[in-house]
């Protein structure tokens, strides 16, 4: 291995070790927080391949790297509640339900409200404050995705209201022995059914097409 590669590996290792050191707020996800060498190394080393074969750079997301097929596919395979539900229940299925509870003018935002999780996974709410820079990464990604697909970010308040109400609805029906969910905050007469992930992916993709092209037409 070349000296340059050894230096790059050491730089990346040092950055990772820094984030493990209990000082998560010292290095926000912004180029100004790193030296030029550090930032370029992060961008170069922190990519992964998507379903459509793209290289996605987590520290430097670009609109051309974001594709709805990747989002629909990933979200249909990522389970909510850390997979602790009675049956597989995906982020995509959840997003479809959220879209079904809002006015037409908010449906695209509702469908895409968790789109960043296609790239950074679904993290249970109680853990998110303790994940180094998670919220910054989420905001960075959602800003890029919103710009790409022409929807509002930050999201309208109505999306958060529906999302929270659906949280209680899902927990009551899908989490055995749940104690924190409140029937008063849940939707009535909304049975959540087990669905095949391929069917969910198709529904998500088709609904996105309808909503997006209606908006940009």
C-alpha positions as CSV (number, residue, x, y, z in Angstrom):
1,X,0.0,0.0,0.0
2,X,1.3,3.5,-0.8
3,X,2.2,6.1,1.7
4,X,-0.6,8.2,0.5
5,X,-3.1,5.4,1.1
6,X,-1.7,4.8,4.6
7,X,-2.1,8.5,5.3
8,X,-5.7,8.5,4.0
9,X,-6.6,5.5,6.1
10,X,-5.1,7.0,9.2
11,X,-7.0,10.3,8.6
12,X,-10.3,8.5,8.2
13,X,-9.6,6.3,11.3
14,X,-8.8,9.5,13.3
15,X,-12.1,11.1,12.3
16,X,-14.0,7.9,13.2
17,X,-12.2,7.7,16.5
18,X,-13.0,11.4,17.2
19,X,-16.7,10.7,16.8
20,X,-16.4,7.9,19.3
21,X,-14.8,10.1,21.9
22,X,-17.9,11.5,23.5
23,X,-17.8,14.9,21.8
24,X,-20.4,14.6,19.1
25,X,-21.2,18.3,18.8
26,X,-17.6,19.3,18.0
27,X,-17.7,18.1,14.4
28,X,-21.0,19.1,12.8
29,X,-21.6,17.8,9.3
30,X,-20.4,20.8,7.4
31,X,-17.3,21.5,5.3
32,X,-16.3,24.4,7.5
33,X,-16.0,22.0,10.5
34,X,-13.2,20.0,8.8
35,X,-9.9,20.8,7.1
36,X,-10.0,20.6,3.3
37,X,-8.1,17.3,3.5
38,X,-10.5,15.8,6.1
39,X,-13.6,16.8,4.1
40,X,-12.3,15.5,0.8
41,X,-11.4,12.2,2.5
42,X,-14.8,11.8,4.1
43,X,-16.5,12.4,0.8
44,X,-14.2,9.9,-0.9
45,X,-14.4,7.1,1.7
46,X,-18.0,7.3,2.9
47,X,-20.0,6.1,-0.1
48,X,-22.1,3.0,-0.6
49,X,-23.7,1.4,-3.6
50,X,-27.5,1.8,-4.0
51,X,-30.0,-0.6,-5.5
52,X,-29.7,1.1,-8.9
53,X,-25.9,0.9,-8.9
54,X,-25.2,4.5,-7.9
55,X,-22.4,5.5,-5.6
56,X,-24.1,7.5,-2.8
57,X,-21.8,9.8,-0.8
58,X,-23.3,10.2,2.6
59,X,-21.2,13.4,3.4
60,X,-21.8,14.9,0.0
61,X,-25.2,13.9,-1.3
62,X,-26.0,15.2,-4.8
63,X,-29.4,15.4,-6.5
64,X,-28.1,13.2,-9.4
65,X,-27.3,10.5,-6.9
66,X,-30.8,10.3,-5.6
67,X,-33.3,8.1,-7.4
68,X,-36.9,7.3,-6.5
69,X,-36.3,3.6,-7.4
70,X,-33.6,3.4,-4.7
71,X,-35.9,5.1,-2.2
72,X,-39.0,3.0,-2.9
73,X,-37.0,-0.2,-2.8
74,X,-35.0,0.5,0.3
75,X,-38.0,1.8,2.3
76,X,-40.1,-1.2,1.4
77,X,-37.4,-3.5,2.9
78,X,-36.6,-1.4,6.1
79,X,-38.9,-2.3,9.0
80,X,-40.1,0.2,11.5
81,X,-39.8,-0.3,15.3
82,X,-36.5,-2.1,14.8
83,X,-38.4,-5.1,13.4
84,X,-40.1,-5.8,16.7
85,X,-43.6,-5.9,15.1
86,X,-46.1,-8.8,14.8
87,X,-45.2,-8.9,11.1
88,X,-42.9,-7.1,8.8
89,X,-44.0,-3.4,8.6
90,X,-41.9,-1.2,6.5
91,X,-41.2,2.5,6.4
92,X,-42.7,2.6,2.9
93,X,-46.0,1.1,4.1
94,X,-46.0,3.7,6.9
95,X,-45.4,6.5,4.5
96,X,-48.2,5.4,2.2
97,X,-50.6,5.5,5.2
98,X,-49.4,9.0,6.2
99,X,-50.0,10.2,2.7
100,X,-53.6,8.8,2.9
101,X,-54.4,11.0,5.9
102,X,-53.5,14.5,4.6
103,X,-54.9,16.9,2.1
104,X,-53.8,16.6,-1.5
105,X,-51.5,19.5,-1.3
106,X,-49.4,17.8,1.4
107,X,-49.5,14.2,0.0
108,X,-46.1,14.3,-1.7
109,X,-44.4,15.7,1.5
110,X,-46.3,13.0,3.5
111,X,-45.1,10.2,1.2
112,X,-41.5,11.4,1.3
113,X,-41.3,12.4,4.9
114,X,-39.0,9.5,5.8
115,X,-37.2,9.3,2.5
116,X,-33.7,10.0,4.1
117,X,-34.1,6.6,5.9
118,X,-33.5,4.9,2.5
119,X,-29.9,6.1,3.0
120,X,-29.4,6.3,6.8
121,X,-31.9,3.7,8.0
122,X,-34.8,4.0,10.4
123,X,-33.5,4.6,14.0
124,X,-35.9,4.2,16.9
125,X,-36.8,7.6,18.3
126,X,-35.3,7.2,21.8
127,X,-31.9,6.5,20.2
128,X,-31.7,9.4,17.8
129,X,-30.4,12.1,20.2
130,X,-27.4,9.8,21.0
131,X,-26.4,9.0,17.5
132,X,-23.5,11.3,16.5
133,X,-24.8,13.9,14.0
134,X,-27.8,11.8,13.0
135,X,-30.2,14.8,12.9
136,X,-27.7,16.8,10.9
137,X,-27.2,13.9,8.4
138,X,-31.0,13.6,8.2
139,X,-31.5,17.3,7.5
140,X,-28.7,17.3,4.9
141,X,-30.2,14.4,3.1
142,X,-33.8,15.6,3.3
143,X,-32.9,19.0,2.0
144,X,-31.2,17.4,-1.0
145,X,-34.1,15.0,-1.6
146,X,-36.7,17.8,-1.2
147,X,-34.8,19.9,-3.8
148,X,-34.7,17.0,-6.2
149,X,-38.4,16.1,-5.9
150,X,-39.9,19.6,-5.4
151,X,-41.4,19.3,-2.0
152,X,-41.2,21.4,1.2
153,X,-38.5,20.9,3.8
154,X,-38.7,21.4,6.7
155,X,-42.0,19.6,6.6
156,X,-45.4,21.2,7.3
157,X,-46.6,20.7,10.8
158,X,-49.6,18.7,9.6
159,X,-47.2,15.9,8.6
160,X,-45.7,15.7,12.1
161,X,-49.2,15.6,13.6
162,X,-50.3,12.7,11.3
163,X,-47.0,10.9,11.8
164,X,-47.4,11.0,15.6
165,X,-51.0,9.9,15.5
166,X,-50.1,7.0,13.3
167,X,-47.3,6.1,15.7
168,X,-49.8,5.4,18.4
169,X,-52.1,3.5,15.9
170,X,-49.2,1.3,14.7
171,X,-47.9,0.6,18.2
172,X,-51.3,-0.5,19.5
173,X,-51.8,-2.9,16.7
174,X,-48.3,-4.1,16.0
175,X,-46.3,-4.1,19.2
176,X,-47.3,-6.9,21.6
177,X,-47.9,-5.6,25.1
178,X,-47.2,-2.0,24.3
179,X,-47.8,0.3,27.3
180,X,-46.9,3.8,26.1
181,X,-49.4,4.1,23.2
182,X,-52.6,5.9,23.8
183,X,-55.9,5.1,22.1
184,X,-56.9,8.7,22.4
185,X,-54.1,9.7,20.1
186,X,-54.6,6.8,17.6
187,X,-56.7,6.6,14.5
188,X,-59.9,4.7,14.8
189,X,-61.0,2.1,12.2
190,X,-57.6,1.9,10.6
191,X,-56.6,-1.8,10.6
192,X,-53.0,-2.3,9.5
193,X,-52.6,-5.3,7.4
194,X,-49.6,-7.4,6.5
195,X,-48.5,-6.7,2.9
196,X,-45.9,-8.2,0.6
197,X,-42.9,-5.9,0.4
198,X,-42.9,-6.0,-3.4
199,X,-46.6,-4.8,-3.5
200,X,-45.7,-2.0,-1.0
201,X,-42.7,-1.0,-3.2
202,X,-44.9,-0.9,-6.3
203,X,-47.6,1.1,-4.5
204,X,-45.1,3.6,-3.2
205,X,-43.5,4.0,-6.6
206,X,-46.8,4.5,-8.4
207,X,-48.1,6.9,-5.8
208,X,-45.0,9.0,-6.0
209,X,-45.3,9.2,-9.8
210,X,-48.9,10.4,-9.5
211,X,-48.1,13.1,-6.9
212,X,-44.8,14.3,-8.3
213,X,-45.9,14.7,-11.9
214,X,-49.1,16.3,-10.9
215,X,-47.0,18.9,-9.0
216,X,-44.5,19.6,-11.7
217,X,-47.0,19.5,-14.6
